[in-house]
Amino acid sequence: MSFMNEALFTYQHLTVTPWKMIGWVGTLLFTARWFVQLYATKRLKRVVMPMTFWYLSIIGSVMTLGYFIWGKNDSVGIIQNAFPMFVSLYNIFVHTRHQQPEAADSRRLG
């Protein structure tokens, strides 16, 4: 996997490697979740955490976690990204578990 640390190109004093690209895309996705949340809240005129928020959180966390584990080997970045990923996974789990009984109840009432 050493090719992942080889420079793709250098601009000014910034060297871009495949791992940095993964880290940047992960950071962009992790940041994009706030724009999704802002849009949903503005549209519904109440605070909302749409499922897309949690999916972007997980994908962004996994990508930046990979960058910090294999690309940078940085324990601070690993800890910083591991915790939000588990919170997001838990929230999706709770949402999925909570949605199933509602669907069954609505069929019985209908």
Order of alpha helices (4+ residues) and beta strands (2+ residues): beta-beta-alpha-alpha-alpha
